[in-house]
Amino acid sequence: MRRLALVRIRVCTRCGRGGAELRAEDGASLTVRLDPARTVELRAGRRGEEFRWLTDVTLSQLAARGQHVREVVLDAVEGILRAFLTLDGGGQGEPEVVACTPGEGVAIALRGGHRLFATDEALAAPRRQPRDEPGAGGSGTLH
């Protein structure tokens, strides 16, 4: 596993979708796609908004239960990028590992100031894009 740092968050001017560009110390890089709302959340880094983000509520609720995020790991499972959060057991035994989307994992890491890692598989795997199933009435592409 390699530790990642945020390089920048880019935004598509056409659709608003973004990507968190992450880089390891050895130069390996990974871009995690972000939906427009997540892009705004992470790009602005605002804390004094009218509403709190779900990411912040989740981190607060974990802390209230005595659990803390130890690390976030991005991994490729069958060519699909996923994130795994390791939660300290709050003194209640073994750590718990929770799966989430890559965007959620990146948001938790960045908003909470937690360590972010990627496996070699995540850094090397070609990204498979979800496609509409045949006969579903879609074009087969999402962006």
C-alpha positions in Angstrom: 0.0 0.0 0.0 1.1 3.5 -0.7 0.0 6.7 1.1 -1.7 9.2 -1.1 -1.9 13.0 -1.0 -4.4 15.3 -2.7 -2.9 17.1 -5.7 -6.0 19.0 -6.7 -9.7 18.7 -7.4 -10.7 19.3 -11.0 -14.1 20.2 -12.3 -15.7 19.6 -15.7 -17.1 22.9 -16.8 -19.7 21.1 -18.9 -21.3 18.8 -16.3 -19.9 19.8 -13.0 -18.6 16.4 -12.3 -15.1 16.4 -10.8 -12.2 14.3 -9.9 -9.8 14.2 -6.9 -6.3 13.8 -8.3 -4.2 11.8 -5.8 -0.5 11.0 -5.9 1.8 8.7 -4.0 5.3 9.8 -2.9 6.8 7.6 -5.7 4.8 9.5 -8.3 2.1 6.9 -8.9 -1.3 8.7 -9.3 -5.0 7.9 -9.2 -8.0 10.1 -10.0 -11.2 9.4 -8.1 -14.4 10.5 -9.9 -16.7 12.8 -7.9 -20.3 13.7 -8.4 -21.0 17.5 -8.6 -22.2 17.9 -5.0 -19.2 16.0 -3.7 -16.9 18.1 -5.8 -18.4 21.3 -4.3 -18.0 19.8 -0.8 -14.4 18.9 -1.2 -13.3 21.8 -3.4 -14.7 24.6 -1.4 -13.7 23.1 2.0 -16.3 25.3 3.5 -17.2 24.7 7.1 -19.6 27.6 7.9 -22.3 26.7 5.4 -26.0 26.7 6.3 -26.2 22.9 6.3 -23.6 20.3 7.4 -22.5 17.7 4.9 -23.4 14.1 5.6 -19.6 13.4 5.7 -19.2 15.7 8.7 -22.3 14.2 10.4 -21.0 10.7 9.9 -17.6 11.6 11.4 -19.3 13.3 14.4 -21.5 10.3 15.0 -18.6 7.9 14.8 -16.7 10.0 17.3 -19.7 10.2 19.6 -19.8 6.3 19.6 -16.1 6.2 20.5 -15.1 5.1 17.0 -12.5 6.8 14.9 -11.4 6.4 11.3 -7.9 4.9 11.4 -7.3 5.0 7.6 -9.0 4.9 4.3 -7.8 2.5 1.6 -8.6 2.6 -2.0 -8.6 -0.9 -3.6 -9.7 -2.4 -7.0 -12.0 -5.3 -6.5 -12.7 -7.1 -9.9 -11.5 -4.0 -11.6 -13.9 -1.7 -9.8 -12.5 0.9 -7.5 -13.8 0.9 -3.9 -12.8 2.4 -0.6 -12.5 0.7 2.7 -12.5 2.5 6.0 -10.8 1.0 9.0 -12.6 2.1 12.2 -11.0 1.8 15.6 -13.1 -0.4 17.9 -13.4 2.3 20.5 -11.8 0.0 23.0 -14.2 -2.8 22.1 -11.9 -5.2 20.4 -10.8 -5.6 16.8 -11.1 -2.7 14.3 -14.0 -2.8 11.9 -13.6 -2.5 8.1 -16.4 -0.7 6.2 -16.8 -0.5 2.5 -18.0 2.6 0.6 -17.7 4.3 -2.7 -14.3 5.8 -3.7 -15.8 9.3 -3.5 -17.2 8.7 0.0 -13.8 7.3 1.1 -11.9 10.3 -0.3 -14.4 12.7 1.3 -14.1 11.0 4.7 -10.3 11.1 4.5 -10.1 14.7 3.3 -12.8 16.2 5.6 -11.6 14.2 8.6 -7.9 14.7 8.0 -7.4 10.9 7.9 -4.6 8.9 6.2 -5.5 7.8 2.6 -3.8 4.8 1.0 -4.1 2.9 -2.3 -3.2 -0.7 -3.0 -1.0 -1.6 -5.9 -4.1 -3.0 -7.6 -6.0 0.3 -7.3 -3.1 2.2 -8.8 -2.5 -0.3 -11.6 -6.0 -1.5 -12.5 -7.7 -0.2 -15.6 -11.0 1.4 -14.6 -14.1 -0.4 -15.8 -16.9 2.0 -16.4 -20.5 0.9 -15.5 -22.6 0.4 -18.6 -26.4 0.2 -19.1 -27.5 -3.3 -19.4 -28.7 -4.3 -22.9 -32.4 -3.5 -23.4 -32.4 -1.0 -20.6 -33.0 1.9 -23.0 -29.6 3.5 -22.4 -26.8 4.5 -24.8 -24.2 2.4 -22.9 -22.2 5.4 -21.7 -22.6 7.7 -18.7 -20.4 10.7 -19.5 
